[in-house]
Amino acid sequence: MFKCCYKRLKKLNLPFKLFIMNNNNQEVFLKIEEALNQIRPYLEADGGDISLVEVTTDNIVKVKLHGACNSCNMSAMTLKAGVEETVRKAVPEIVAVEAINN
C-alpha cells in the first residue's frame, strides 16, 4: 500500500515533508488534496489557486493561497465557507483550515 500511495502523492507535487507519514496519514492527505481539487476550478476562474502545505497533529490543515486569492478581501470567507467546508466534508476529523499567507 505504501508504494501505491507514495506514487499517487508524488504526482501531486506536494512538499517533501508530507511524504514522512504513516499509512493512516497518506489517505488523509489524498482525501484533502482531492477536496481541494474539487474547488480549485472556482478559484482558478477568479485568478487564484490553493496548495496544501501541511496537516498538523491537531488536525488543522494549513494551505497557501496563490494569485488573486492571496490578496482578495474575500479570501477569509472563501477559506471558511468554501475550502474548510469542502475539506471537512471529505475528512470529518479535520478541525479547521488555515491560510499560512494571511
CNS distance restraints for C-alpha pairs under 8 A (distance, minus, plus):
assign (resid   1 and name CA) (resid   5 and name CA) 6.25 0.50 0.50
assign (resid   1 and name CA) (resid  23 and name CA) 7.90 0.50 0.50
assign (resid   2 and name CA) (resid   6 and name CA) 5.81 0.50 0.50
assign (resid   2 and name CA) (resid  23 and name CA) 6.72 0.50 0.50
assign (resid   3 and name CA) (resid   7 and name CA) 6.11 0.50 0.50
assign (resid   4 and name CA) (resid   8 and name CA) 6.39 0.50 0.50
assign (resid   5 and name CA) (resid   9 and name CA) 6.00 0.50 0.50
assign (resid   5 and name CA) (resid  26 and name CA) 6.53 0.50 0.50
assign (resid   5 and name CA) (resid  27 and name CA) 7.67 0.50 0.50
assign (resid   6 and name CA) (resid  10 and name CA) 5.93 0.50 0.50
assign (resid   6 and name CA) (resid  19 and name CA) 7.27 0.50 0.50
assign (resid   6 and name CA) (resid  26 and name CA) 7.89 0.50 0.50
assign (resid   7 and name CA) (resid  11 and name CA) 6.36 0.50 0.50
assign (resid   8 and name CA) (resid  12 and name CA) 6.81 0.50 0.50
assign (resid   9 and name CA) (resid  13 and name CA) 7.09 0.50 0.50
assign (resid   9 and name CA) (resid  14 and name CA) 6.96 0.50 0.50
assign (resid   9 and name CA) (resid  19 and name CA) 7.65 0.50 0.50
assign (resid   9 and name CA) (resid  26 and name CA) 7.97 0.50 0.50
assign (resid   9 and name CA) (resid  30 and name CA) 7.01 0.50 0.50
assign (resid  10 and name CA) (resid  14 and name CA) 6.77 0.50 0.50
assign (resid  14 and name CA) (resid  18 and name CA) 6.69 0.50 0.50
assign (resid  14 and name CA) (resid  52 and name CA) 7.28 0.50 0.50
assign (resid  14 and name CA) (resid  53 and name CA) 7.53 0.50 0.50
assign (resid  15 and name CA) (resid  19 and name CA) 7.72 0.50 0.50
assign (resid  15 and name CA) (resid  53 and name CA) 6.92 0.50 0.50
assign (resid  16 and name CA) (resid  20 and name CA) 7.57 0.50 0.50
assign (resid  18 and name CA) (resid  54 and name CA) 6.68 0.50 0.50
assign (resid  21 and name CA) (resid  25 and name CA) 5.83 0.50 0.50
assign (resid  21 and name CA) (resid  26 and name CA) 6.62 0.50 0.50
assign (resid  22 and name CA) (resid  26 and name CA) 6.58 0.50 0.50
assign (resid  23 and name CA) (resid  27 and name CA) 7.13 0.50 0.50
assign (resid  24 and name CA) (resid  28 and name CA) 6.82 0.50 0.50
assign (resid  25 and name CA) (resid  29 and name CA) 6.18 0.50 0.50
assign (resid  26 and name CA) (resid  30 and name CA) 6.29 0.50 0.50
assign (resid  27 and name CA) (resid  31 and name CA) 6.06 0.50 0.50
assign (resid  28 and name CA) (resid  32 and name CA) 6.15 0.50 0.50
assign (resid  28 and name CA) (resid  91 and name CA) 6.95 0.50 0.50
assign (resid  29 and name CA) (resid  33 and name CA) 6.09 0.50 0.50
assign (resid  29 and name CA) (resid  55 and name CA) 7.90 0.50 0.50
assign (resid  30 and name CA) (resid  34 and name CA) 6.08 0.50 0.50
assign (resid  31 and name CA) (resid  35 and name CA) 6.17 0.50 0.50
assign (resid  31 and name CA) (resid  90 and name CA) 6.33 0.50 0.50
assign (resid  31 and name CA) (resid  91 and name CA) 6.78 0.50 0.50
assign (resid  32 and name CA) (resid  36 and name CA) 6.22 0.50 0.50
assign (resid  32 and name CA) (resid  87 and name CA) 5.83 0.50 0.50
assign (resid  32 and name CA) (resid  90 and name CA) 6.87 0.50 0.50
assign (resid  32 and name CA) (resid  91 and name CA) 6.92 0.50 0.50
assign (resid  33 and name CA) (resid  37 and name CA) 6.13 0.50 0.50
assign (resid  33 and name CA) (resid  52 and name CA) 6.97 0.50 0.50
assign (resid  34 and name CA) (resid  38 and name CA) 6.46 0.50 0.50
assign (resid  35 and name CA) (resid  39 and name CA) 6.94 0.50 0.50
assign (resid  35 and name CA) (resid  86 and name CA) 6.04 0.50 0.50
assign (resid  35 and name CA) (resid  87 and name CA) 5.50 0.50 0.50
assign (resid  35 and name CA) (resid  90 and name CA) 6.36 0.50 0.50
assign (resid  36 and name CA) (resid  40 and name CA) 5.88 0.50 0.50
assign (resid  36 and name CA) (resid  50 and name CA) 7.47 0.50 0.50
assign (resid  36 and name CA) (resid  51 and name CA) 7.85 0.50 0.50
assign (resid  36 and name CA) (resid  83 and name CA) 7.10 0.50 0.50
assign (resid  36 and name CA) (resid  86 and name CA) 7.62 0.50 0.50
assign (resid  36 and name CA) (resid  87 and name CA) 7.09 0.50 0.50
assign (resid  37 and name CA) (resid  41 and name CA) 7.47 0.50 0.50
assign (resid  39 and name CA) (resid  43 and name CA) 6.71 0.50 0.50
assign (resid  39 and name CA) (resid  82 and name CA) 7.62 0.50 0.50
assign (resid  39 and name CA) (resid  83 and name CA) 7.19 0.50 0.50
assign (resid  39 and name CA) (resid  86 and name CA) 7.83 0.50 0.50
assign (resid  40 and name CA) (resid  44 and name CA) 6.05 0.50 0.50
assign (resid  40 and name CA) (resid  49 and name CA) 6.25 0.50 0.50
assign (resid  40 and name CA) (resid  50 and name CA) 6.94 0.50 0.50
assign (resid  41 and name CA) (resid  45 and name CA) 6.04 0.50 0.50
assign (resid  42 and name CA) (resid  46 and name CA) 6.86 0.50 0.50
assign (resid  43 and name CA) (resid  47 and name CA) 6.52 0.50 0.50
assign (resid  43 and name CA) (resid  48 and name CA) 4.95 0.50 0.50
assign (resid  43 and name CA) (resid  49 and name CA) 5.42 0.50 0.50
assign (resid  43 and name CA) (resid  50 and name CA) 7.71 0.50 0.50
assign (resid  43 and name CA) (resid  69 and name CA) 7.27 0.50 0.50
assign (resid  44 and name CA) (resid  48 and name CA) 4.76 0.50 0.50
assign (resid  44 and name CA) (resid  49 and name CA) 5.54 0.50 0.50
assign (resid  46 and name CA) (resid  68 and name CA) 6.92 0.50 0.50
assign (resid  46 and name CA) (resid  69 and name CA) 7.92 0.50 0.50
assign (resid  47 and name CA) (resid  67 and name CA) 6.03 0.50 0.50
assign (resid  47 and name CA) (resid  68 and name CA) 5.19 0.50 0.50
assign (resid  47 and name CA) (resid  69 and name CA) 7.26 0.50 0.50
assign (resid  48 and name CA) (resid  65 and name CA) 7.27 0.50 0.50
assign (resid  48 and name CA) (resid  66 and name CA) 5.44 0.50 0.50
assign (resid  48 and name CA) (resid  67 and name CA) 4.45 0.50 0.50
assign (resid  48 and name CA) (resid  68 and name CA) 4.62 0.50 0.50
assign (resid  48 and name CA) (resid  69 and name CA) 4.73 0.50 0.50
assign (resid  48 and name CA) (resid  70 and name CA) 7.46 0.50 0.50
assign (resid  49 and name CA) (resid  65 and name CA) 5.96 0.50 0.50
assign (resid  49 and name CA) (resid  66 and name CA) 4.93 0.50 0.50
assign (resid  49 and name CA) (resid  67 and name CA) 6.36 0.50 0.50
assign (resid  49 and name CA) (resid  68 and name CA) 7.88 0.50 0.50
assign (resid  49 and name CA) (resid  69 and name CA) 6.64 0.50 0.50
assign (resid  50 and name CA) (resid  63 and name CA) 6.66 0.50 0.50
assign (resid  50 and name CA) (resid  64 and name CA) 5.63 0.50 0.50
assign (resid  50 and name CA) (resid  65 and name CA) 4.61 0.50 0.50
assign (resid  50 and name CA) (resid  66 and name CA) 5.80 0.50 0.50
assign (resid  51 and name CA) (resid  63 and name CA) 5.53 0.50 0.50
assign (resid  51 and name CA) (resid  64 and name CA) 5.27 0.50 0.50
assign (resid  51 and name CA) (resid  65 and name CA) 6.69 0.50 0.50
assign (resid  51 and name CA) (resid  66 and name CA) 7.90 0.50 0.50
assign (resid  52 and name CA) (resid  61 and name CA) 7.60 0.50 0.50
assign (resid  52 and name CA) (resid  62 and name CA) 6.43 0.50 0.50
assign (resid  52 and name CA) (resid  63 and name CA) 4.62 0.50 0.50
assign (resid  52 and name CA) (resid  64 and name CA) 6.55 0.50 0.50
assign (resid  53 and name CA) (resid  61 and name CA) 7.73 0.50 0.50
assign (resid  53 and name CA) (resid  62 and name CA) 5.42 0.50 0.50
assign (resid  53 and name CA) (resid  63 and name CA) 5.08 0.50 0.50
assign (resid  53 and name CA) (resid  64 and name CA) 6.57 0.50 0.50
assign (resid  54 and name CA) (resid  61 and name CA) 6.01 0.50 0.50
assign (resid  54 and name CA) (resid  62 and name CA) 5.19 0.50 0.50
assign (resid  54 and name CA) (resid  63 and name CA) 7.08 0.50 0.50
assign (resid  55 and name CA) (resid  59 and name CA) 5.91 0.50 0.50
assign (resid  55 and name CA) (resid  60 and name CA) 5.53 0.50 0.50
assign (resid  55 and name CA) (resid  61 and name CA) 4.47 0.50 0.50
assign (resid  55 and name CA) (resid  62 and name CA) 6.05 0.50 0.50
assign (resid  56 and name CA) (resid  60 and name CA) 5.23 0.50 0.50
assign (resid  56 and name CA) (resid  61 and name CA) 6.51 0.50 0.50
assign (resid  56 and name CA) (resid  62 and name CA) 7.68 0.50 0.50
assign (resid  58 and name CA) (resid  95 and name CA) 7.60 0.50 0.50
assign (resid  59 and name CA) (resid  93 and name CA) 6.85 0.50 0.50
assign (resid  59 and name CA) (resid  94 and name CA) 4.94 0.50 0.50
assign (resid  59 and name CA) (resid  95 and name CA) 5.64 0.50 0.50
assign (resid  59 and name CA) (resid  96 and name CA) 7.32 0.50 0.50
assign (resid  60 and name CA) (resid  94 and name CA) 6.02 0.50 0.50
assign (resid  60 and name CA) (resid  95 and name CA) 5.52 0.50 0.50
assign (resid  60 and name CA) (resid  96 and name CA) 4.98 0.50 0.50
assign (resid  60 and name CA) (resid  97 and name CA) 5.79 0.50 0.50
assign (resid  60 and name CA) (resid  98 and name CA) 7.24 0.50 0.50
assign (resid  61 and name CA) (resid  94 and name CA) 7.11 0.50 0.50
assign (resid  61 and name CA) (resid  95 and name CA) 7.93 0.50 0.50
assign (resid  61 and name CA) (resid  96 and name CA) 6.23 0.50 0.50
assign (resid  61 and name CA) (resid  97 and name CA) 4.62 0.50 0.50
assign (resid  61 and name CA) (resid  98 and name CA) 6.17 0.50 0.50
assign (resid  62 and name CA) (resid  97 and name CA) 5.95 0.50 0.50
assign (resid  62 and name CA) (resid  98 and name CA) 5.01 0.50 0.50
assign (resid  62 and name CA) (resid  99 and name CA) 5.75 0.50 0.50
assign (resid  62 and name CA) (resid 100 and name CA) 6.24 0.50 0.50
assign (resid  63 and name CA) (resid  97 and name CA) 7.20 0.50 0.50
assign (resid  63 and name CA) (resid  98 and name CA) 6.17 0.50 0.50
assign (resid  63 and name CA) (resid  99 and name CA) 4.90 0.50 0.50
assign (resid  63 and name CA) (resid 100 and name CA) 6.11 0.50 0.50
assign (resid  64 and name CA) (resid  99 and name CA) 5.43 0.50 0.50
assign (resid  64 and name CA) (resid 100 and name CA) 5.64 0.50 0.50
assign (resid  64 and name CA) (resid 101 and name CA) 6.06 0.50 0.50
assign (resid  65 and name CA) (resid  69 and name CA) 5.63 0.50 0.50
assign (resid  65 and name CA) (resid  70 and name CA) 5.01 0.50 0.50
assign (resid  65 and name CA) (resid  99 and name CA) 6.68 0.50 0.50
assign (resid  65 and name CA) (resid 100 and name CA) 7.99 0.50 0.50
assign (resid  65 and name CA) (resid 101 and name CA) 6.83 0.50 0.50
assign (resid  66 and name CA) (resid  70 and name CA) 5.15 0.50 0.50
assign (resid  67 and name CA) (resid  71 and name CA) 7.52 0.50 0.50
assign (resid  68 and name CA) (resid  72 and name CA) 5.93 0.50 0.50
assign (resid  69 and name CA) (resid  75 and name CA) 5.91 0.50 0.50
assign (resid  70 and name CA) (resid  75 and name CA) 7.14 0.50 0.50
assign (resid  70 and name CA) (resid 101 and name CA) 7.19 0.50 0.50
assign (resid  70 and name CA) (resid 102 and name CA) 7.40 0.50 0.50
assign (resid  71 and name CA) (resid  75 and name CA) 7.54 0.50 0.50
assign (resid  74 and name CA) (resid  78 and name CA) 6.24 0.50 0.50
assign (resid  75 and name CA) (resid  79 and name CA) 5.91 0.50 0.50
assign (resid  76 and name CA) (resid  80 and name CA) 6.27 0.50 0.50
assign (resid  77 and name CA) (resid  81 and name CA) 5.68 0.50 0.50
assign (resid  77 and name CA) (resid  82 and name CA) 7.50 0.50 0.50
assign (resid  78 and name CA) (resid  82 and name CA) 4.99 0.50 0.50
assign (resid  78 and name CA) (resid  83 and name CA) 6.42 0.50 0.50
assign (resid  79 and name CA) (resid  83 and name CA) 4.83 0.50 0.50
assign (resid  79 and name CA) (resid  84 and name CA) 5.94 0.50 0.50
assign (resid  79 and name CA) (resid  97 and name CA) 7.21 0.50 0.50
assign (resid  79 and name CA) (resid  98 and name CA) 7.50 0.50 0.50
assign (resid  79 and name CA) (resid  99 and name CA) 7.66 0.50 0.50
assign (resid  80 and name CA) (resid  84 and name CA) 5.00 0.50 0.50
assign (resid  80 and name CA) (resid  85 and name CA) 6.65 0.50 0.50
assign (resid  80 and name CA) (resid  97 and name CA) 7.34 0.50 0.50
assign (resid  81 and name CA) (resid  85 and name CA) 5.79 0.50 0.50
assign (resid  82 and name CA) (resid  86 and name CA) 6.12 0.50 0.50
assign (resid  83 and name CA) (resid  87 and name CA) 6.09 0.50 0.50
assign (resid  83 and name CA) (resid  97 and name CA) 7.40 0.50 0.50
assign (resid  84 and name CA) (resid  88 and name CA) 5.91 0.50 0.50
assign (resid  84 and name CA) (resid  96 and name CA) 6.45 0.50 0.50
assign (resid  84 and name CA) (resid  97 and name CA) 5.29 0.50 0.50
assign (resid  85 and name CA) (resid  89 and name CA) 6.08 0.50 0.50
assign (resid  86 and name CA) (resid  90 and name CA) 6.42 0.50 0.50
assign (resid  87 and name CA) (resid  91 and name CA) 5.96 0.50 0.50
assign (resid  87 and name CA) (resid  92 and name CA) 7.83 0.50 0.50
assign (resid  87 and name CA) (resid  94 and name CA) 7.54 0.50 0.50
assign (resid  87 and name CA) (resid  97 and name CA) 7.98 0.50 0.50
assign (resid  88 and name CA) (resid  92 and name CA) 4.75 0.50 0.50
assign (resid  88 and name CA) (resid  93 and name CA) 7.12 0.50 0.50
assign (resid  88 and name CA) (resid  94 and name CA) 5.68 0.50 0.50
assign (resid  88 and name CA) (resid  95 and name CA) 7.56 0.50 0.50
assign (resid  88 and name CA) (resid  96 and name CA) 7.83 0.50 0.50
